[in-house]
Amino acid sequence: RRGLRADYNEHIYGKHSMPTDKQHTLDRLRGIFKTFFQLHDSGHRESCCFTVQYLFLIFLAGDFGLATKVEYEGERKKTLCGTPNYIAPEVLGKKGHSYEVDIWSLGCIMYTLLVGKPPFETSCLKETYIRIKNNDYTIPQNINPVASSLIRKMLRSDPAARPTVDEILGEEFFTAGYAPSRLPITCLTMPPRFSLAPTGLDLTTRKPLTVVNKGPESPALEKVAAEKEEEVALRETGETTDGHLADLLRQLTLVNASKPSERATIRQEDAEDPACIPIFWVSKWVDYSDKYGLGYQLCDNSVGVLFNDSTRLILYQDGDNLQYIEQNGSESYFNIRSYPESFNKKVTLLTYFSNYMSEHLLKAGANITPREGDELARLPYLRTWFRTRSAIILHLSNGTVQINFFQDHTKVILCPLMGAVSYIDERRGFRTYRLSLLEEQGCCKELASRLRYARTMVEKLLSSKSGAMACPKPPAN
């Protein structure tokens, strides 16, 4: 059995684990420790013998194949089992053990998260056991002192000297600063927006792991190649260099190659997957790029403008919070009542676009209820766009490509991360399909022709090096 350590490391970091910063570690460990608190409170123990899985900081414990239960107060188990790097010394000594072994294993997990490897790991199992018995490990100097202190308490040789889970959750490592109780569903496509979180969070310390792992004393120093500044900025906001266009092109190529509208039996309804309904799409837009830029509204009623100078300004759904994005991707946050004087013109234009769209344009997908919002959700912004005689093509920073057709007002919303397409037909019906299922089940000629057109437009996006590309413009839609 691989147990908690192997499953956890490979799930979170891949096969080659890398150290994380204090905040990333804190986010994960708080949920794990609370899970253990509930298990210990009910009489269960043995961290090495079950797995913990999580999504959006909601943790679930399962796979209790080798777990055991303490039947009476003071009972000591003597079975030797567990993942070698995480076994406590009293287990190796066969002196009898109980809840305290979980604290030891959790200390090893915390060390691994922060350092990038287990504290007692060697190339020889026998040597690893010797180091565990002798409590022979070192904590790198670049590790946060508060974290180092907690690790030392958890890895005390004397089981009775180790803190309980409840005491650990009261340590400064867990109580100082801010950590969300959960993460928004938008984390499937975009990193959370901690910039508007409570003031206890020091945002200046949150950096991409590629930056954190390049610290002067990081053990991963030799493994991480030098990154260009703009590439680091892309990782910080969760973007890829091509905005997931290569993945989308591959998906569209496969579904088009299957000739879905030419199948003998078409069961398009069997390809539907409501779980893949996009979190965000463009519900309104107005093109004023001959002077200023393109304004748009997302389905949650937030409003943005991609200006001709390639900067972006976004007004959040609450009508108060503003996000400004420079040409290089750096972000600033203000509110509508207080912002730098240099932004006066752009805020005025944003307000104009917002009022115009509210008064004159219909909302695409108005009959669909968007997923519930979250104060930590980061909005995608309009990455680039262009127009043809037939349609406007909008590419969002979360990878979504939306195509609005002028003649019949149909729309396709493509999400490469979910591998899905949403189709708004002439009657404003809104249906979401998995592209892989459309390959198998087929689809109508109308949707198939739009998927072929979409592939051509994605190719054009991939080949484009510029931002917004002005074209002859039909009326706004």
C-alpha positions as CSV (number, residue, x, y, z in Angstrom):
1,R,0.0,0.0,0.0
2,R,1.3,3.4,-0.9
3,G,-0.7,5.2,1.8
4,L,-1.2,8.9,2.3
5,R,2.2,10.2,1.4
6,A,2.5,8.7,-2.1
7,D,-1.1,9.4,-3.1
8,Y,-1.0,13.0,-1.7
9,N,2.4,13.9,-3.3
10,E,1.5,12.6,-6.7
11,H,-2.0,14.1,-6.7
12,I,-0.8,17.6,-5.7
13,Y,2.7,17.8,-7.1
14,G,3.1,15.1,-9.7
15,K,5.8,12.4,-9.5
16,H,8.6,15.0,-8.9
17,S,7.4,16.9,-5.9
18,M,8.5,20.5,-5.3
19,P,8.4,22.6,-2.1
20,T,5.6,25.1,-1.6
21,D,5.4,28.4,0.3
22,K,3.9,28.8,3.8
23,Q,0.5,29.9,2.5
24,H,0.1,27.0,0.1
25,T,1.1,24.6,2.8
26,L,-1.3,26.2,5.3
27,D,-4.2,26.0,3.0
28,R,-3.8,22.2,2.7
29,L,-2.7,21.4,6.2
30,R,-5.6,23.1,8.0
31,G,-8.0,20.8,6.2
32,I,-5.9,17.7,6.8
33,F,-5.5,18.5,10.6
34,K,-9.3,19.1,11.0
35,T,-9.9,15.8,9.3
36,F,-7.6,14.1,11.8
37,F,-9.2,15.9,14.7
38,Q,-12.5,14.4,13.8
39,L,-11.0,10.9,13.4
40,H,-9.1,11.0,16.7
41,D,-12.2,12.3,18.4
42,S,-14.1,9.2,17.2
43,G,-11.3,6.8,18.2
44,H,-9.6,6.2,14.8
45,R,-5.9,6.5,14.2
46,E,-3.2,5.7,11.6
47,S,-2.4,8.4,9.1
48,C,-0.3,6.1,7.0
49,C,-3.2,3.8,6.3
50,F,-5.8,6.0,4.6
51,T,-5.9,8.7,2.0
52,V,-7.1,12.3,2.1
53,Q,-8.5,13.8,-1.1
54,Y,-9.6,17.4,-1.5
55,L,-11.2,19.8,-3.9
56,F,-11.6,23.5,-3.3
57,L,-10.2,23.0,0.3
58,I,-13.0,20.6,1.1
59,F,-11.3,17.4,2.5
60,L,-12.5,13.9,2.5
61,A,-10.9,10.9,4.2
62,G,-11.2,7.4,2.7
63,D,-9.5,4.1,1.9
64,F,-9.3,2.8,5.5
65,G,-8.0,-0.6,4.6
66,L,-5.2,-0.7,7.2
67,A,-6.6,1.8,9.6
68,T,-7.5,0.7,13.2
69,K,-9.6,1.9,16.0
70,V,-8.6,2.4,19.6
71,E,-11.0,0.3,21.6
72,Y,-10.3,1.7,25.1
73,E,-8.4,4.6,26.7
74,G,-4.7,3.9,26.8
75,E,-4.7,1.0,24.4
76,R,-1.4,0.7,22.5
77,K,-1.2,-1.0,19.1
78,K,2.0,-3.0,18.2
79,T,1.4,-3.8,14.5
80,L,4.3,-2.6,12.2
81,C,2.8,-1.0,9.1
82,G,3.0,2.2,7.2
83,T,5.0,4.1,4.6
84,P,8.7,3.9,5.6
85,N,9.4,7.7,5.4
86,Y,6.5,8.5,7.7
87,I,6.7,5.8,10.3
88,A,7.1,7.0,13.9
89,P,10.1,5.7,16.0
90,E,7.8,4.0,18.5
91,V,6.3,1.9,15.7
92,L,9.7,0.8,14.6
93,G,10.6,0.0,18.3
94,K,7.4,-2.1,18.6
95,K,6.8,-0.6,22.1
96,G,3.2,0.1,21.4
97,H,1.7,3.2,19.8
98,S,-1.5,5.2,19.5
99,Y,-2.7,8.6,18.3
100,E,0.8,10.2,18.6
101,V,2.0,8.4,15.5
102,D,-0.4,10.4,13.4
103,I,1.2,13.7,14.8
104,W,4.6,12.4,13.7
105,S,3.4,11.5,10.2
106,L,1.7,14.8,9.9
107,G,4.9,16.5,10.8
108,C,6.6,14.6,8.0
109,I,3.9,15.7,5.6
110,M,4.3,19.3,6.6
111,Y,8.1,19.1,6.2
112,T,7.7,17.5,2.8
113,L,5.3,20.2,1.6
114,L,7.7,23.0,2.7
115,V,11.1,21.4,1.8
116,G,10.2,19.2,-1.1
117,K,11.3,15.8,0.3
118,P,10.6,13.8,3.5
119,P,12.7,14.6,6.5
120,F,14.3,11.2,7.0
121,E,14.5,10.0,3.4
122,T,17.6,8.2,2.2
123,S,18.3,5.8,-0.7
124,C,18.5,2.9,1.8
125,L,15.5,1.7,3.8
126,K,17.8,0.6,6.7
127,E,19.5,4.0,6.8
128,T,16.1,5.7,6.8
129,Y,15.0,3.7,9.8
130,I,18.2,4.5,11.7
131,R,17.6,8.2,11.0
132,I,14.1,8.0,12.3
133,K,15.2,6.2,15.5
134,N,17.9,8.8,16.1
135,N,15.6,11.7,15.1
136,D,18.3,12.7,12.6
137,Y,17.0,15.4,10.3
138,T,17.6,19.1,9.5
139,I,15.3,21.9,8.5
140,P,16.7,24.3,5.8
141,Q,17.3,27.8,7.0
142,N,15.0,29.3,4.4
143,I,11.9,27.7,6.1
144,N,9.7,30.0,8.0
145,P,10.7,30.0,11.8
146,V,7.1,29.5,12.9
147,A,6.8,26.5,10.6
148,S,10.1,25.1,11.7
149,S,9.1,25.4,15.4
150,L,5.9,23.5,14.7
151,I,7.7,20.7,12.8
152,R,10.1,20.2,15.7
153,K,7.3,19.9,18.1
154,M,5.5,17.3,16.0
155,L,8.7,15.3,15.4
156,R,9.7,14.9,19.0
157,S,11.0,11.4,19.8
158,D,8.9,11.1,22.9
159,P,5.3,10.5,21.8
160,A,4.0,12.1,25.1
161,A,5.8,15.3,24.2
162,R,4.1,15.8,20.9
163,P,1.1,18.2,20.7
164,T,-2.4,17.0,20.1
165,V,-4.2,17.9,16.8
166,D,-6.3,20.5,18.7
167,E,-3.2,22.1,20.2
168,I,-1.6,22.2,16.7
169,L,-4.6,24.0,15.2
170,G,-4.0,26.7,17.9
171,E,-0.4,27.2,16.9
172,E,0.7,30.5,15.4
173,F,1.3,28.8,12.0
174,F,-2.4,28.2,11.7
175,T,-3.9,31.3,13.5
176,A,-1.8,34.1,12.0
177,G,-2.9,35.7,8.7
178,Y,-5.8,34.7,6.5
179,A,-6.8,31.5,4.9
180,P,-10.2,30.8,3.1
181,S,-12.4,28.1,4.4
182,R,-13.0,27.0,0.8
183,L,-12.1,28.0,-2.7
184,P,-14.5,29.1,-5.4
185,I,-15.5,26.8,-8.3
186,T,-13.8,29.2,-10.7
187,C,-10.5,27.7,-9.5
188,L,-11.1,25.0,-12.1
189,T,-10.1,27.6,-14.7
190,M,-8.6,30.7,-12.8
191,P,-6.6,31.2,-9.6
192,P,-8.6,32.8,-6.7
193,R,-8.6,36.5,-6.1
194,F,-6.9,37.0,-2.8
195,S,-6.5,40.7,-3.5
196,L,-10.0,41.4,-2.1
197,A,-9.6,39.0,0.9
198,P,-9.5,40.3,4.5
199,T,-6.5,42.5,5.3
200,G,-4.7,39.8,7.4
201,L,-3.3,38.2,4.3
202,D,0.1,39.5,3.2
203,L,-0.4,39.3,-0.6
204,T,3.2,40.4,-1.3
205,T,4.4,36.9,-0.2
206,R,2.2,35.0,-2.6
207,K,4.2,34.1,-5.6
208,P,4.1,31.4,-8.3
209,L,5.8,28.2,-7.1
210,T,8.3,28.6,-9.9
211,V,9.5,31.8,-8.1
212,V,9.2,30.4,-4.6
213,N,11.3,27.4,-5.5
214,K,14.1,29.6,-6.9
215,G,15.0,30.9,-3.4
216,P,18.7,31.1,-2.6
217,E,18.5,28.0,-0.3
218,S,15.8,26.1,-2.1
219,P,16.7,22.4,-2.8
220,A,14.9,22.8,-6.1
221,L,17.3,25.6,-7.3
222,E,19.1,23.4,-9.8
223,K,15.9,21.9,-11.1
224,V,14.2,25.1,-12.2
225,A,15.4,26.9,-15.3
226,A,15.6,30.7,-15.4
227,E,12.2,32.1,-16.4
228,K,11.5,35.2,-18.4
229,E,9.6,37.9,-16.5
230,E,6.5,37.7,-18.7
231,E,6.3,34.0,-18.4
232,V,6.3,34.2,-14.6
233,A,3.5,36.8,-14.8
234,L,1.5,34.3,-16.9
235,R,1.9,31.6,-14.3
236,E,0.9,33.9,-11.5
237,T,-2.5,34.5,-13.1
238,G,-2.9,30.9,-14.2
239,E,-2.5,31.6,-17.9
240,T,-0.7,29.6,-20.6
241,T,1.3,31.3,-23.3
242,D,-1.3,30.4,-25.9
243,G,-4.4,30.7,-23.6
244,H,-5.2,27.0,-24.0
245,L,-5.7,27.5,-27.8
246,A,-3.5,24.5,-28.8
247,D,-5.7,22.2,-26.6
248,L,-8.8,23.6,-28.0
249,L,-7.6,23.2,-31.6
250,R,-6.8,19.6,-30.9
251,Q,-10.2,19.0,-29.5
252,L,-12.0,20.6,-32.4
253,T,-9.8,18.8,-34.9
254,L,-10.9,15.4,-33.4
255,V,-14.6,16.2,-33.3
256,N,-14.6,17.6,-36.9
257,A,-12.7,14.6,-38.2
258,S,-15.5,12.3,-36.9
259,K,-18.0,14.1,-39.2
260,P,-20.6,14.2,-36.5
261,S,-23.5,15.4,-38.7
262,E,-23.0,12.5,-41.2
263,R,-23.6,9.7,-38.8
264,A,-26.3,7.2,-39.6
265,T,-27.9,7.7,-36.2
266,I,-27.5,11.0,-34.4
267,R,-28.1,11.2,-30.7
268,Q,-27.0,14.7,-30.0
269,E,-29.0,14.8,-26.7
270,D,-26.9,12.0,-25.3
271,A,-23.8,14.2,-25.7
272,E,-25.3,16.9,-23.3
273,D,-23.5,17.5,-20.0
274,P,-25.1,20.2,-17.9
275,A,-22.1,19.9,-15.4
276,C,-20.0,21.5,-18.1
277,I,-22.0,24.7,-18.4
278,P,-19.4,27.5,-18.5
279,I,-18.9,29.6,-15.4
280,F,-18.4,32.8,-17.5
281,W,-19.3,33.9,-21.0
282,V,-19.7,37.2,-22.7
283,S,-23.4,38.2,-22.5
284,K,-23.1,41.7,-24.2
285,W,-20.5,43.6,-26.2
286,V,-20.0,46.9,-28.0
287,D,-17.3,47.7,-30.4
288,Y,-15.8,51.2,-30.2
289,S,-12.3,50.2,-31.3
290,D,-12.1,52.9,-33.9
291,K,-11.6,55.3,-30.9
292,Y,-11.3,53.6,-27.6
293,G,-11.7,49.8,-27.5
294,L,-14.2,47.0,-27.0
295,G,-16.5,46.9,-24.1
296,Y,-18.2,43.7,-22.9
297,Q,-20.4,42.4,-20.1
298,L,-19.9,38.9,-18.6
299,C,-22.9,36.7,-17.6
300,D,-22.5,37.7,-13.9
301,N,-23.1,41.4,-14.9
302,S,-19.5,42.4,-14.4
303,V,-18.2,44.8,-17.1
304,G,-14.9,45.1,-18.8
305,V,-13.1,47.1,-21.5
306,L,-10.1,46.1,-23.6
307,F,-8.7,49.4,-24.6
308,N,-6.7,50.1,-27.8
309,D,-3.5,50.5,-25.8
310,S,-4.0,46.8,-24.6
311,T,-4.8,47.7,-21.0
312,R,-7.9,46.4,-19.4
313,L,-10.3,47.7,-16.8
314,I,-13.0,45.6,-15.1
315,L,-15.8,46.6,-12.9
316,Y,-17.0,43.7,-10.7
317,Q,-20.6,42.5,-10.3
318,D,-20.9,44.5,-7.1
319,G,-20.6,47.7,-9.0
320,D,-17.8,48.9,-6.7
321,N,-14.5,46.9,-7.1
322,L,-12.3,47.8,-10.0
323,Q,-9.4,45.7,-11.5
324,Y,-6.9,47.2,-13.8
325,I,-4.6,45.1,-15.9
326,E,-1.4,46.5,-17.5
327,Q,-0.1,45.4,-20.9
328,N,2.4,43.1,-19.1
329,G,-0.4,41.4,-17.1
330,S,0.3,43.1,-13.8
331,E,-2.9,43.8,-11.8
332,S,-4.1,46.7,-9.6
333,Y,-7.3,46.8,-7.5
334,F,-9.3,49.9,-6.6
335,N,-12.9,50.8,-6.1
336,I,-15.3,53.0,-8.0
337,R,-15.1,55.7,-5.3
338,S,-11.4,55.9,-4.9
339,Y,-8.9,55.4,-7.8
340,P,-5.8,57.2,-9.2
341,E,-6.6,60.4,-11.0
342,S,-4.8,59.0,-14.1
343,F,-7.6,56.5,-14.5
344,N,-10.4,59.1,-14.8
345,K,-10.8,58.8,-18.6
346,K,-10.8,55.0,-18.6
347,V,-13.3,54.8,-15.7
348,T,-15.5,57.3,-17.5
349,L,-15.4,55.2,-20.7
350,L,-16.1,52.0,-18.7
351,T,-19.1,53.6,-17.2
352,Y,-20.3,54.8,-20.6
353,F,-19.9,51.3,-22.1
354,S,-21.7,49.8,-19.1
355,N,-24.7,52.2,-19.4
356,Y,-25.0,51.7,-23.1
357,M,-25.0,47.9,-22.9
358,S,-27.5,48.0,-20.0
359,E,-29.9,50.2,-21.9
360,H,-29.7,49.0,-25.5
361,L,-28.4,45.4,-25.7
362,L,-30.0,42.0,-25.0
363,K,-28.2,39.6,-22.7
364,A,-26.9,36.4,-24.2
365,G,-27.9,33.4,-22.1
366,A,-30.3,35.4,-20.0
367,N,-32.4,32.3,-19.4
368,I,-29.5,30.5,-17.9
369,T,-28.7,31.0,-14.2
370,P,-24.9,31.4,-13.9
371,R,-23.2,29.4,-11.1
372,E,-23.2,31.0,-7.7
373,G,-20.5,33.7,-7.4
374,D,-17.8,34.0,-4.7
375,E,-16.0,36.9,-3.2
376,L,-12.7,35.1,-4.0
377,A,-13.5,34.3,-7.6
378,R,-11.1,36.0,-10.1
379,L,-12.9,37.2,-13.2
380,P,-11.5,36.2,-16.6
381,Y,-10.7,39.1,-18.8
382,L,-10.9,39.6,-22.6
383,R,-7.5,38.5,-23.8
384,T,-8.0,39.2,-27.5
385,W,-10.7,39.5,-30.1
386,F,-11.3,40.0,-33.8
387,R,-14.2,40.2,-36.3
388,T,-15.0,38.6,-39.6
389,R,-17.9,39.3,-41.9
390,S,-19.8,36.5,-40.2
391,A,-18.9,36.7,-36.5
392,I,-17.0,38.2,-33.7
393,I,-14.5,36.0,-31.9
394,L,-13.7,36.6,-28.2
395,H,-10.9,34.9,-26.4
396,L,-11.0,35.1,-22.6
397,S,-8.1,34.6,-20.3
398,N,-9.5,31.4,-18.8
399,G,-9.2,29.8,-22.2
400,T,-12.8,30.2,-23.3
401,V,-13.4,31.1,-26.9
402,Q,-16.8,32.5,-27.8
403,I,-18.1,33.1,-31.3
404,N,-21.2,35.2,-31.9
405,F,-22.6,34.9,-35.4
406,F,-24.1,38.1,-36.8
407,Q,-26.8,36.8,-39.2
408,D,-28.8,34.4,-37.0
409,H,-27.5,35.5,-33.5
410,T,-26.4,32.0,-32.7
411,K,-23.4,31.6,-30.4
412,V,-20.8,28.9,-29.5
413,I,-18.9,29.0,-26.2
414,L,-15.9,26.7,-26.2
415,C,-14.1,25.7,-23.0
416,P,-10.9,23.7,-23.6
417,L,-10.4,23.0,-19.9
418,M,-13.8,21.2,-19.7
419,G,-13.6,19.9,-23.2
420,A,-17.1,21.3,-23.9
421,V,-19.1,23.5,-26.2
422,S,-22.2,25.5,-25.3
423,Y,-24.5,26.3,-28.2
424,I,-27.1,29.1,-28.1
425,D,-29.4,28.5,-31.0
426,E,-31.7,30.9,-33.0
427,R,-34.5,30.4,-30.4
428,R,-32.0,31.3,-27.6
429,G,-32.0,27.7,-26.4
430,F,-28.8,27.0,-24.3
431,R,-27.3,23.5,-24.5
432,T,-23.9,22.3,-23.3
433,Y,-22.1,19.3,-24.9
434,R,-18.9,17.4,-24.3
435,L,-16.8,17.5,-27.4
436,S,-15.7,13.9,-26.9
437,L,-19.3,12.8,-26.7
438,L,-20.2,14.7,-29.9
439,E,-17.6,12.5,-31.6
440,E,-19.5,9.4,-30.5
441,Q,-23.1,10.5,-30.7
442,G,-23.0,13.0,-33.6
443,C,-24.8,16.4,-33.9
444,C,-27.0,18.4,-36.2
445,K,-25.7,20.1,-39.3
446,E,-26.1,23.6,-37.8
447,L,-23.8,22.8,-34.8
448,A,-21.3,20.8,-36.9
449,S,-20.9,23.7,-39.4
450,R,-20.2,26.1,-36.5
451,L,-17.6,23.7,-35.0
452,R,-15.8,23.7,-38.4
453,Y,-15.9,27.5,-38.4
454,A,-14.7,27.5,-34.8
455,R,-11.6,25.4,-35.7
456,T,-10.7,27.9,-38.4
457,M,-11.0,30.8,-36.0
458,V,-9.0,29.1,-33.3
459,E,-6.2,28.5,-35.9
460,K,-6.4,32.3,-36.7
461,L,-6.1,33.1,-33.0
462,L,-3.1,30.9,-32.6
463,S,-1.4,32.4,-35.6
464,S,-2.1,36.0,-34.5
465,K,0.6,37.9,-32.6
466,S,-1.4,41.0,-32.0
467,G,-4.2,41.9,-29.6
468,A,-7.5,43.2,-30.8
469,M,-7.7,43.2,-34.6
470,A,-10.1,45.8,-36.0
471,C,-12.3,44.7,-38.9
472,P,-15.4,46.2,-40.7
473,K,-18.1,46.2,-38.1
474,P,-21.7,45.2,-38.2
475,P,-24.0,46.5,-35.4
476,A,-23.1,45.5,-31.9
477,N,-24.6,42.4,-30.5
